[in-house]
Amino acid sequence: MSDGTAEKPNTVQLFKDGQLRFNEQPVTDQELPARIKEVVTADPEISLVISADKEATHGQVVHVMDVAKVAGVTKFAINIMQAGGE
């Protein structure tokens, strides 16, 4: 049974300068845990796609994964962002 909505993955975008976006909305590092927790509370089976700029550090990506795990996310995918229009 379906309610007719397409399942869209939740996303965190990590830019090389450290900026974050959660589901296309700018967030701070301090806001991210609460935002992720909100969607996990609504659906504990969510999956999270972490898209990182190729120049973002490994440590930044791991930090986002750790924040998401603490918030209750168990399904992850990692993606390298394609070059922007700059």
Buried (B, 14 or more C-beta within 10 A) or exposed (E): EEEEEEEEEBBBBBBEEEBBBBBEEEBEEEEBBEBBBEBBEEEEEBBBBBBBBEEBEEEBBEBBBEBBEEBEBEEBEEEEBEEEEE
